[in-house]
Amino acid sequence: MSVDVVSIKCTDVNSEIQSGIQSRIGLRVHGGTDALGKPAYDFSTNSNALGPCPEVVERLRATDCSSYPDPDYHDLRAALAQWHGVDPERIVFAASASEFIFRITQTVAANSLGRTRAWWPEHSYTDYAMAARAHSVVQTSTPVQAHLIWACDPASPLGCGQENLSSLLNQLQARQTMILDCAYQPLRLQADVSLSAQQRDQIWQLWSPNKALGLTGIRGAYAIAPKGAETLVSTLRQSAFSWPLGAHAVTMLEAWTTPQVQTWLAQSLLSLSVWKERQIDLCKKLNWTVLPSVANFYCATPPLSSRFDSEELLRTLRFSGIKLRDTTSFGLPGSFRLRVMSPEAQDALYFALSRLNL
């Protein structure tokens, strides 16, 4: 999930909030490939830097693209349901996590009586805000007022766990729809988020394994519905376009459940943990302030004495083949989000910043 827009912070549910959303959301800001092509050293996305997963790549090369996939994805649905230990009817497919964010926002808005309200963390994936804007949903300052509640653990850009997750679950009301965005759970480098089966049965879980597999160029996601959400599940399926998953997405999601791929992922997390310590040490040698993170990415701020502003720094580094992710659009001006990269990439960044006296 590397597509983001200007972060918004509102305090009341009224017309001023809605006008604020309309005026402050700008064009989406992307990490990764841009007009200059693919960066040689790309710190700007949250994808697993040890990817792509070789086992999945091999399966992708053997994928039959000569015909449509099964439009109901029976085999894939059964595999994912078995892996998660849920009823197959609780699985809802999506073209991507972002597509599902927009679709469920639209669906909840259509089913709400009166003005629809949504809540999301202050610093979070801003497609939540984009979807709210697109469907005339207003942001509320507290989850208790919301029809739609977003949570993500760990969340971008900070890479921190959701501190109030248990509280959100305990206060959840029958009229509310809560979605836990699980995009970065597989890339968590410290103690995993711990939810009981009963807690998970209360909420939606949105999974997009392409980041963990280092395959963000392949789009495809799925959600696990809470128990008792049959009506919403039916509406979401009816509002989806035909074949939301292409053949390559089906292959990726089928591979996701296999022991070989999960073993590769577990081993990659061990390497990422070592790389992360090294990368943070290099940032600190440059006197950058590093914020806490449990994921394969984190935020860092250069020293105040820096003679470059953020845009100039990004531009200078980009022409050197290095791309960072400015966090202004997340409401954190002056900071940058960096994914954990290989020692070679780390050294390239360190020497580039050293030459700039950063």
Sequence and secondary structure as in RCSB ss.txt:
>XXXX:A:sequence
MSVDVVSIKCTDVNSEIQSGIQSRIGLRVHGGTDALGKPAYDFSTNSNALGPCPEVVERLRATDCSSYPDPDYHD
LRAALAQWHGVDPERIVFAASASEFIFRITQTVAANSLGRTRAWWPEHSYTDYAMAARAHSVVQTSTPVQAHLIW
ACDPASPLGCGQENLSSLLNQLQARQTMILDCAYQPLRLQADVSLSAQQRDQIWQLWSPNKALGLTGIRGAYAIA
PKGAETLVSTLRQSAFSWPLGAHAVTMLEAWTTPQVQTWLAQSLLSLSVWKERQIDLCKKLNWTVLPSVANFYCA
TPPLSSRFDSEELLRTLRFSGIKLRDTTSFGLPGSFRLRVMSPEAQDALYFALSRLNL
>XXXX:A:secstr
  EE       SSSHHHHHHHHHH  S EE S BTTBS SEE SS S TT S HHHHHHHHT   SS   TT HH
HHHHHHHHHTS GGGEEEESSHHHHHHHHHHHHHHHSSSS EEE  SSS THHHHHHHHTT EE SSGGG SEEE
EESS TTT    TTHHHHHHT  TT EEEEE TTGGG  SS     HHHHTTSEEEE TTTTTT TTS  EEEE 
 TT HHHHHHHHHHS S SS HHHHHHHHHHTSHHHHHHHHHHHHHHHHHHHHHHHHHHHTT EE   SSSEEEE
E  TT SS HHHHHHHHHTTTEE EE GGGT TT EEEE   HHHHHHHHHHHHHTT 
